[in-house]
Amino acid sequence: MVADVQNDPKYSVEDRAAWAKFGVRAAVVAALAKDGRLVAEFGVHSTTAREWTESEIALVQEAAERTWAAAERARSEAALRESEDKYRSLFD
């Protein structure tokens, strides 16, 4: 989480320029780990400096988890359809 990238000493001049190029002044990122490995990051950016609240951070994390779950569900459903199509073709 960063409240104000332009005034945060962790960021170099180059980093600040890169963030500014895309109009990002503040950001919060939810990292998703599954089975002990990083699988995705879900980020929210703000064009103005801001202090992120705990509830906003929790909301970003929840959105990340739900997005991952929806993507997993879609992958599983596609695999099931493919399997059913393959099985059906054996009998056609």
MOPAC internal coordinates of N, CA, C and O (Angstrom, degrees):
PM7 1SCF
backbone

  N    0.0000 0     0.00 0     0.00 0    0    0    0
  C    1.4373 1     0.00 0     0.00 0    1    0    0
  C    1.5268 1   107.56 1     0.00 0    2    1    0
  O    1.2310 1   121.37 1   -41.20 1    3    2    1
  N    1.3056 1   114.98 1   138.80 1    3    2    1
  C    1.4557 1   120.36 1   175.00 1    5    3    2
  C    1.5305 1   107.97 1  -136.15 1    6    5    3
  O    1.2310 1   121.04 1   -50.63 1    7    6    5
  N    1.3213 1   115.61 1   129.37 1    7    6    5
  C    1.4640 1   121.07 1  -178.21 1    9    7    6
  C    1.5281 1   112.23 1   -84.24 1   10    9    7
  O    1.2310 1   120.88 1   146.65 1   11   10    9
  N    1.3454 1   115.92 1   -33.35 1   11   10    9
  C    1.4628 1   119.74 1  -178.49 1   13   11   10
  C    1.5209 1   109.07 1  -156.37 1   14   13   11
  O    1.2310 1   120.62 1   -85.88 1   15   14   13
  N    1.3115 1   116.43 1    94.12 1   15   14   13
  C    1.4576 1   121.18 1  -175.41 1   17   15   14
  C    1.5246 1   111.81 1   -59.51 1   18   17   15
  O    1.2310 1   119.81 1   148.36 1   19   18   17
  N    1.3218 1   117.96 1   -31.64 1   19   18   17
  C    1.4622 1   120.76 1  -177.45 1   21   19   18
  C    1.5244 1   113.20 1   -71.17 1   22   21   19
  O    1.2310 1   120.30 1   159.75 1   23   22   21
  N    1.3256 1   117.04 1   -20.25 1   23   22   21
  C    1.4667 1   120.86 1  -179.78 1   25   23   22
  C    1.5194 1   113.88 1  -118.85 1   26   25   23
  O    1.2310 1   120.42 1  -167.36 1   27   26   25
  N    1.3155 1   116.81 1    12.64 1   27   26   25
  C    1.4686 1   120.91 1  -179.93 1   29   27   26
  C    1.5300 1   108.85 1   -95.07 1   30   29   27
  O    1.2310 1   119.78 1   -61.37 1   31   30   29
  N    1.3364 1   118.03 1   118.63 1   31   30   29
  C    1.4702 1   120.81 1  -176.90 1   33   31   30
  C    1.5318 1   114.60 1   -65.16 1   34   33   31
  O    1.2310 1   119.97 1   168.05 1   35   34   33
  N    1.3230 1   117.66 1   -11.95 1   35   34   33
  C    1.4737 1   120.05 1   177.80 1   37   35   34
  C    1.5240 1   111.85 1   -68.52 1   38   37   35
  O    1.2310 1   120.17 1   159.48 1   39   38   37
  N    1.3134 1   117.27 1   -20.52 1   39   38   37
  C    1.4542 1   121.06 1  -174.20 1   41   39   38
  C    1.5201 1   111.49 1  -102.27 1   42   41   39
  O    1.2310 1   121.42 1   -43.63 1   43   42   41
  N    1.3344 1   114.89 1   136.37 1   43   42   41
  C    1.4617 1   121.41 1   178.85 1   45   43   42
  C    1.5336 1   109.29 1   -77.13 1   46   45   43
  O    1.2310 1   121.33 1    -9.11 1   47   46   45
  N    1.3025 1   115.06 1   170.89 1   47   46   45
  C    1.4585 1   120.75 1   176.22 1   49   47   46
  C    1.5270 1   109.71 1   -58.95 1   50   49   47
  O    1.2310 1   120.45 1   139.73 1   51   50   49
  N    1.3307 1   116.75 1   -40.27 1   51   50   49
  C    1.4590 1   121.49 1   179.52 1   53   51   50
  C    1.5342 1   111.40 1   -65.54 1   54   53   51
  O    1.2310 1   121.05 1   137.54 1   55   54   53
  N    1.3217 1   115.59 1   -42.46 1   55   54   53
  C    1.4684 1   119.93 1   177.75 1   57   55   54
  C    1.5245 1   110.54 1   -61.17 1   58   57   55
  O    1.2310 1   120.94 1   133.93 1   59   58   57
  N    1.3171 1   115.81 1   -46.07 1   59   58   57
  C    1.4681 1   119.96 1  -179.74 1   61   59   58
  C    1.5146 1   111.38 1   -60.89 1   62   61   59
  O    1.2310 1   120.58 1   139.35 1   63   62   61
  N    1.3303 1   116.50 1   -40.65 1   63   62   61
  C    1.4676 1   120.68 1   178.96 1   65   63   62
  C    1.5298 1   110.46 1   -64.23 1   66   65   63
  O    1.2310 1   120.69 1   139.33 1   67   66   65
  N    1.3301 1   116.28 1   -40.67 1   67   66   65
  C    1.4669 1   120.05 1   180.00 1   69   67   66
  C    1.5286 1   110.92 1   -63.88 1   70   69   67
  O    1.2310 1   120.25 1   135.47 1   71   70   69
  N    1.3127 1   117.12 1   -44.53 1   71   70   69
  C    1.4607 1   120.94 1   178.07 1   73   71   70
  C    1.5300 1   109.79 1   -63.14 1   74   73   71
  O    1.2310 1   120.71 1   135.61 1   75   74   73
  N    1.3234 1   116.25 1   -44.39 1   75   74   73
  C    1.4696 1   120.58 1  -177.89 1   77   75   74
  C    1.5288 1   111.28 1   -63.72 1   78   77   75
  O    1.2310 1   120.34 1   145.46 1   79   78   77
  N    1.3130 1   116.95 1   -34.54 1   79   78   77
  C    1.4663 1   121.56 1   179.63 1   81   79   78
  C    1.5203 1   111.38 1   -55.51 1   82   81   79
  O    1.2310 1   120.83 1   145.97 1   83   82   81
  N    1.3181 1   116.02 1   -34.03 1   83   82   81
  C    1.4610 1   121.30 1  -179.05 1   85   83   82
  C    1.5274 1   112.80 1  -101.11 1   86   85   83
  O    1.2310 1   120.64 1  -171.58 1   87   86   85
  N    1.3255 1   116.38 1     8.42 1   87   86   85
  C    1.4557 1   120.61 1   176.14 1   89   87   86
  C    1.5132 1   114.79 1    74.94 1   90   89   87
  O    1.2310 1   120.37 1  -157.35 1   91   90   89
  N    1.3190 1   116.89 1    22.65 1   91   90   89
  C    1.4689 1   120.66 1  -178.18 1   93   91   90
  C    1.5148 1   109.83 1   -97.72 1   94   93   91
  O    1.2310 1   121.07 1   -55.52 1   95   94   93
  N    1.3159 1   115.55 1   124.48 1   95   94   93
  C    1.4587 1   120.69 1   177.94 1   97   95   94
  C    1.5351 1   111.11 1  -111.02 1   98   97   95
  O    1.2310 1   120.75 1   149.10 1   99   98   97
  N    1.3332 1   116.17 1   -30.90 1   99   98   97
  C    1.4660 1   121.49 1   179.73 1  101   99   98
  C    1.5252 1   108.11 1  -141.54 1  102  101   99
  O    1.2310 1   120.86 1   -26.01 1  103  102  101
  N    1.3276 1   115.95 1   153.99 1  103  102  101
  C    1.4659 1   119.17 1  -178.35 1  105  103  102
  C    1.5120 1   110.86 1  -155.07 1  106  105  103
  O    1.2310 1   121.99 1   -26.43 1  107  106  105
  N    1.3089 1   113.80 1   153.57 1  107  106  105
  C    1.4553 1   121.17 1   170.76 1  109  107  106
  C    1.5319 1   106.17 1  -135.58 1  110  109  107
  O    1.2310 1   120.87 1   -43.52 1  111  110  109
  N    1.3301 1   115.94 1   136.48 1  111  110  109
  C    1.4632 1   121.24 1  -176.84 1  113  111  110
  C    1.5247 1   108.97 1  -127.94 1  114  113  111
  O    1.2310 1   121.49 1   -46.51 1  115  114  113
  N    1.3293 1   114.76 1   133.49 1  115  114  113
  C    1.4614 1   120.80 1   174.57 1  117  115  114
  C    1.5234 1   107.12 1  -104.83 1  118  117  115
  O    1.2310 1   120.64 1   -61.64 1  119  118  117
  N    1.3067 1   116.39 1   118.36 1  119  118  117
  C    1.4652 1   121.62 1   177.01 1  121  119  118
  C    1.5262 1   108.26 1   -89.79 1  122  121  119
  O    1.2310 1   120.77 1   -45.95 1  123  122  121
  N    1.3256 1   116.14 1   134.05 1  123  122  121
  C    1.4567 1   120.99 1   178.55 1  125  123  122
  C    1.5179 1   110.11 1  -110.01 1  126  125  123
  O    1.2310 1   121.20 1   -56.87 1  127  126  125
  N    1.3030 1   115.32 1   123.13 1  127  126  125
  C    1.4585 1   121.65 1   177.61 1  129  127  126
  C    1.5249 1   108.09 1  -115.45 1  130  129  127
  O    1.2310 1   121.05 1   -46.07 1  131  130  129
  N    1.3143 1   115.60 1   133.93 1  131  130  129
  C    1.4648 1   122.23 1   177.00 1  133  131  130
  C    1.5241 1   107.53 1  -129.97 1  134  133  131
  O    1.2310 1   120.69 1   -48.92 1  135  134  133
  N    1.3134 1   116.29 1   131.08 1  135  134  133
  C    1.4571 1   121.88 1  -178.46 1  137  135  134
  C    1.5241 1   111.49 1    53.56 1  138  137  135
  O    1.2310 1   120.74 1  -141.61 1  139  138  137
  N    1.3195 1   116.19 1    38.39 1  139  138  137
  C    1.4522 1   121.35 1   175.07 1  141  139  138
  C    1.5160 1   116.03 1    78.16 1  142  141  139
  O    1.2310 1   119.82 1  -168.85 1  143  142  141
  N    1.3400 1   117.95 1    11.15 1  143  142  141
  C    1.4656 1   118.54 1   178.08 1  145  143  142
  C    1.5236 1   110.15 1  -132.82 1  146  145  143
  O    1.2310 1   121.23 1   -31.54 1  147  146  145
  N    1.3145 1   115.26 1   148.46 1  147  146  145
  C    1.4538 1   121.64 1   178.37 1  149  147  146
  C    1.5235 1   109.01 1   -69.51 1  150  149  147
  O    1.2310 1   120.52 1   -54.72 1  151  150  149
  N    1.3299 1   116.62 1   125.28 1  151  150  149
  C    1.4596 1   120.22 1  -179.46 1  153  151  150
  C    1.5235 1   112.80 1  -115.12 1  154  153  151
  O    1.2310 1   120.19 1   158.29 1  155  154  153
  N    1.3307 1   117.24 1   -21.71 1  155  154  153
  C    1.4653 1   119.46 1  -178.20 1  157  155  154
  C    1.5171 1   110.44 1  -166.48 1  158  157  155
  O    1.2310 1   121.87 1   -20.14 1  159  158  157
  N    1.3047 1   114.03 1   159.86 1  159  158  157
  C    1.4580 1   121.65 1   170.56 1  161  159  158
  C    1.5159 1   107.32 1  -130.86 1  162  161  159
  O    1.2310 1   121.10 1   -40.79 1  163  162  161
  N    1.3023 1   115.51 1   139.21 1  163  162  161
  C    1.4593 1   122.69 1  -178.96 1  165  163  162
  C    1.5147 1   106.44 1  -123.42 1  166  165  163
  O    1.2310 1   120.51 1   -60.96 1  167  166  165
  N    1.3244 1   116.63 1   119.04 1  167  166  165
  C    1.4509 1   119.50 1  -174.58 1  169  167  166
  C    1.5050 1   114.17 1  -120.49 1  170  169  167
  O    1.2310 1   121.71 1   -28.12 1  171  170  169
  N    1.3153 1   114.33 1   151.88 1  171  170  169
  C    1.4621 1   122.62 1   174.08 1  173  171  170
  C    1.5118 1   107.09 1  -126.73 1  174  173  171
  O    1.2310 1   120.81 1   -48.78 1  175  174  173
  N    1.3214 1   116.06 1   131.22 1  175  174  173
  C    1.4614 1   121.92 1  -178.13 1  177  175  174
  C    1.5197 1   110.29 1  -114.41 1  178  177  175
  O    1.2310 1   121.54 1   -25.33 1  179  178  177
  N    1.3177 1   114.66 1   154.67 1  179  178  177
  C    1.4601 1   121.71 1   175.40 1  181  179  178
  C    1.5223 1   108.11 1  -128.36 1  182  181  179
  O    1.2310 1   120.86 1   -37.48 1  183  182  181
  N    1.3071 1   115.97 1   142.52 1  183  182  181
  C    1.4690 1   120.20 1   178.85 1  185  183  182
  C    1.5208 1   111.86 1   -82.56 1  186  185  183
  O    1.2310 1   120.80 1   172.52 1  187  186  185
  N    1.3303 1   116.08 1    -7.48 1  187  186  185
  C    1.4614 1   120.49 1   177.39 1  189  187  186
  C    1.5230 1   109.63 1  -124.05 1  190  189  187
  O    1.2310 1   121.03 1   -24.66 1  191  190  189
  N    1.3172 1   115.64 1   155.34 1  191  190  189
  C    1.4687 1   120.27 1   175.32 1  193  191  190
  C    1.5241 1   108.10 1   -64.29 1  194  193  191
  O    1.2310 1   120.82 1   -35.34 1  195  194  193
  N    1.3305 1   116.04 1   144.66 1  195  194  193
  C    1.4692 1   119.34 1  -179.17 1  197  195  194
  C    1.5153 1   110.77 1  -164.03 1  198  197  195
  O    1.2310 1   120.88 1   -28.87 1  199  198  197
  N    1.2793 1   115.93 1   151.13 1  199  198  197
  C    1.4612 1   122.32 1   171.73 1  201  199  198
  C    1.5195 1   106.33 1   -92.50 1  202  201  199
  O    1.2310 1   120.56 1   -59.39 1  203  202  201
  N    1.3277 1   116.54 1   120.61 1  203  202  201
  C    1.4607 1   121.08 1  -179.76 1  205  203  202
  C    1.5221 1   109.23 1   -78.20 1  206  205  203
  O    1.2310 1   120.28 1   -46.07 1  207  206  205
  N    1.3205 1   117.06 1   133.93 1  207  206  205
  C    1.4636 1   120.95 1   177.76 1  209  207  206
  C    1.5305 1   109.55 1   -82.58 1  210  209  207
  O    1.2310 1   121.35 1   -18.59 1  211  210  209
  N    1.3059 1   115.01 1   161.41 1  211  210  209
  C    1.4668 1   119.70 1   177.00 1  213  211  210
  C    1.5228 1   110.96 1   -60.50 1  214  213  211
  O    1.2310 1   120.37 1   142.10 1  215  214  213
  N    1.3360 1   116.91 1   -37.90 1  215  214  213
  C    1.4675 1   119.21 1  -179.55 1  217  215  214
  C    1.5290 1   111.19 1   -69.35 1  218  217  215
  O    1.2310 1   119.43 1   145.51 1  219  218  217
  N    1.3250 1   118.70 1   -34.49 1  219  218  217
  C    1.4680 1   121.10 1   175.88 1  221  219  218
  C    1.5253 1   110.85 1   -66.20 1  222  221  219
  O    1.2310 1   120.73 1   137.59 1  223  222  221
  N    1.3121 1   116.20 1   -42.41 1  223  222  221
  C    1.4673 1   120.76 1   178.65 1  225  223  222
  C    1.5272 1   110.03 1   -63.61 1  226  225  223
  O    1.2310 1   120.63 1   137.34 1  227  226  225
  N    1.3303 1   116.40 1   -42.66 1  227  226  225
  C    1.4670 1   120.78 1   177.76 1  229  227  226
  C    1.5262 1   110.74 1   -63.81 1  230  229  227
  O    1.2310 1   120.03 1   141.92 1  231  230  229
  N    1.3193 1   117.55 1   -38.08 1  231  230  229
  C    1.4590 1   121.31 1   178.36 1  233  231  230
  C    1.5295 1   111.28 1   -64.47 1  234  233  231
  O    1.2310 1   120.06 1   138.81 1  235  234  233
  N    1.3233 1   117.49 1   -41.19 1  235  234  233
  C    1.4635 1   121.07 1   177.58 1  237  235  234
  C    1.5262 1   109.86 1   -63.31 1  238  237  235
  O    1.2310 1   120.39 1   136.64 1  239  238  237
  N    1.3270 1   116.85 1   -43.36 1  239  238  237
  C    1.4691 1   120.75 1   178.30 1  241  239  238
  C    1.5267 1   110.77 1   -62.04 1  242  241  239
  O    1.2310 1   120.35 1   135.81 1  243  242  241
  N    1.3174 1   116.93 1   -44.19 1  243  242  241
  C    1.4692 1   121.08 1   179.42 1  245  243  242
  C    1.5321 1   110.85 1   -63.43 1  246  245  243
  O    1.2310 1   120.33 1   137.67 1  247  246  245
  N    1.3267 1   116.97 1   -42.33 1  247  246  245
  C    1.4691 1   120.34 1   177.97 1  249  247  246
  C    1.5249 1   110.53 1   -62.75 1  250  249  247
  O    1.2310 1   120.32 1   140.75 1  251  250  249
  N    1.3153 1   116.99 1   -39.25 1  251  250  249
  C    1.4624 1   121.04 1   178.15 1  253  251  250
  C    1.5252 1   110.24 1   -63.24 1  254  253  251
  O    1.2310 1   120.19 1   133.51 1  255  254  253
  N    1.3119 1   117.24 1   -46.49 1  255  254  253
  C    1.4721 1   121.12 1   179.94 1  257  255  254
  C    1.5218 1   111.19 1   -61.99 1  258  257  255
  O    1.2310 1   120.58 1   136.45 1  259  258  257
  N    1.3269 1   116.50 1   -43.55 1  259  258  257
  C    1.4663 1   119.99 1  -179.29 1  261  259  258
  C    1.5241 1   111.50 1   -67.64 1  262  261  259
  O    1.2310 1   120.68 1   141.30 1  263  262  261
  N    1.3127 1   116.30 1   -38.70 1  263  262  261
  C    1.4615 1   120.21 1   178.05 1  265  263  262
  C    1.5204 1   110.15 1   -63.39 1  266  265  263
  O    1.2310 1   120.54 1   136.05 1  267  266  265
  N    1.3296 1   116.56 1   -43.95 1  267  266  265
  C    1.4656 1   120.61 1   177.90 1  269  267  266
  C    1.5312 1   110.60 1   -61.67 1  270  269  267
  O    1.2310 1   120.43 1   135.74 1  271  270  269
  N    1.3252 1   116.78 1   -44.26 1  271  270  269
  C    1.4602 1   120.99 1  -179.62 1  273  271  270
  C    1.5253 1   110.66 1   -62.14 1  274  273  271
  O    1.2310 1   120.04 1   138.72 1  275  274  273
  N    1.3276 1   117.52 1   -41.28 1  275  274  273
  C    1.4697 1   120.88 1   179.01 1  277  275  274
  C    1.5229 1   110.67 1   -65.01 1  278  277  275
  O    1.2310 1   120.27 1   139.34 1  279  278  277
  N    1.3170 1   117.09 1   -40.66 1  279  278  277
  C    1.4649 1   120.79 1   178.79 1  281  279  278
  C    1.5289 1   110.63 1   -65.57 1  282  281  279
  O    1.2310 1   120.22 1   138.57 1  283  282  281
  N    1.3187 1   117.19 1   -41.43 1  283  282  281
  C    1.4684 1   121.18 1   177.64 1  285  283  282
  C    1.5222 1   110.64 1   -63.30 1  286  285  283
  O    1.2310 1   120.72 1   137.25 1  287  286  285
  N    1.3182 1   116.23 1   -42.75 1  287  286  285
  C    1.4623 1   120.77 1   179.05 1  289  287  286
  C    1.5380 1   109.94 1   -61.89 1  290  289  287
  O    1.2310 1   120.26 1   136.04 1  291  290  289
  N    1.3217 1   117.12 1   -43.96 1  291  290  289
  C    1.4709 1   120.79 1   179.21 1  293  291  290
  C    1.5218 1   110.95 1   -62.56 1  294  293  291
  O    1.2310 1   120.24 1   138.70 1  295  294  293
  N    1.3441 1   117.14 1   -41.30 1  295  294  293
  C    1.4737 1   120.14 1   177.79 1  297  295  294
  C    1.5279 1   110.83 1   -63.19 1  298  297  295
  O    1.2310 1   120.45 1   137.39 1  299  298  297
  N    1.3197 1   116.75 1   -42.61 1  299  298  297
  C    1.4718 1   120.53 1   179.78 1  301  299  298
  C    1.5145 1   111.57 1   -64.89 1  302  301  299
  O    1.2310 1   120.71 1   137.51 1  303  302  301
  N    1.3314 1   116.25 1   -42.49 1  303  302  301
  C    1.4661 1   119.68 1   179.46 1  305  303  302
  C    1.5250 1   111.01 1   -65.09 1  306  305  303
  O    1.2310 1   119.92 1   141.20 1  307  306  305
  N    1.3164 1   117.76 1   -38.80 1  307  306  305
  C    1.4701 1   120.99 1   178.07 1  309  307  306
  C    1.5222 1   110.41 1   -65.19 1  310  309  307
  O    1.2310 1   120.33 1   138.78 1  311  310  309
  N    1.3299 1   116.97 1   -41.22 1  311  310  309
  C    1.4634 1   120.59 1   179.01 1  313  311  310
  C    1.5286 1   110.54 1   -65.21 1  314  313  311
  O    1.2310 1   120.48 1   140.90 1  315  314  313
  N    1.3252 1   116.68 1   -39.10 1  315  314  313
  C    1.4626 1   120.38 1   178.06 1  317  315  314
  C    1.5282 1   110.63 1   -64.98 1  318  317  315
  O    1.2310 1   120.07 1   135.31 1  319  318  317
  N    1.3315 1   117.47 1   -44.69 1  319  318  317
  C    1.4616 1   120.30 1   177.83 1  321  319  318
  C    1.5299 1   111.15 1   -59.89 1  322  321  319
  O    1.2310 1   120.73 1   136.85 1  323  322  321
  N    1.3133 1   116.20 1   -43.15 1  323  322  321
  C    1.4670 1   120.28 1   179.27 1  325  323  322
  C    1.5221 1   110.68 1   -62.32 1  326  325  323
  O    1.2310 1   120.61 1   137.28 1  327  326  325
  N    1.3201 1   116.44 1   -42.72 1  327  326  325
  C    1.4580 1   120.92 1   179.38 1  329  327  326
  C    1.5275 1   110.93 1   -64.69 1  330  329  327
  O    1.2310 1   120.63 1   136.97 1  331  330  329
  N    1.3369 1   116.40 1   -43.03 1  331  330  329
  C    1.4606 1   120.18 1   179.41 1  333  331  330
  C    1.5220 1   111.01 1   -64.99 1  334  333  331
  O    1.2310 1   119.85 1   139.72 1  335  334  333
  N    1.3213 1   117.88 1   -40.28 1  335  334  333
  C    1.4625 1   121.99 1   178.03 1  337  335  334
  C    1.5311 1   110.52 1   -62.50 1  338  337  335
  O    1.2310 1   120.99 1   137.26 1  339  338  337
  N    1.3122 1   115.71 1   -42.74 1  339  338  337
  C    1.4678 1   121.02 1  -179.79 1  341  339  338
  C    1.5255 1   109.99 1   -64.10 1  342  341  339
  O    1.2310 1   120.78 1   134.85 1  343  342  341
  N    1.3430 1   116.12 1   -45.15 1  343  342  341
  C    1.4567 1   121.75 1  -179.89 1  345  343  342
  C    1.5216 1   110.30 1   -63.40 1  346  345  343
  O    1.2310 1   120.60 1   136.17 1  347  346  345
  N    1.3285 1   116.46 1   -43.83 1  347  346  345
  C    1.4684 1   121.99 1  -179.39 1  349  347  346
  C    1.5339 1   109.97 1   -63.13 1  350  349  347
  O    1.2310 1   119.93 1   142.08 1  351  350  349
  N    1.3168 1   117.73 1   -37.92 1  351  350  349
  C    1.4708 1   120.95 1  -178.10 1  353  351  350
  C    1.5324 1   111.34 1   -66.39 1  354  353  351
  O    1.2310 1   120.24 1   155.68 1  355  354  353
  N    1.3239 1   117.15 1   -24.32 1  355  354  353
  C    1.4764 1   119.84 1   176.92 1  357  355  354
  C    1.5152 1   111.89 1   -65.02 1  358  357  355
  O    1.2310 1   120.87 1   150.40 1  359  358  357
  N    1.3380 1   115.95 1   -29.60 1  359  358  357
  C    1.4644 1   120.36 1  -175.03 1  361  359  358
  C    1.5201 1   112.50 1  -101.43 1  362  361  359
  O    1.2310 1   119.89 1   176.97 1  363  362  361
  N    1.3041 1   117.81 1    -3.03 1  363  362  361
  C    1.4809 1   120.91 1   178.67 1  365  363  362
  C    1.4938 1   111.53 1   -87.95 1  366  365  363
  O    1.2310 1   120.10 1   180.00 1  367  366  365

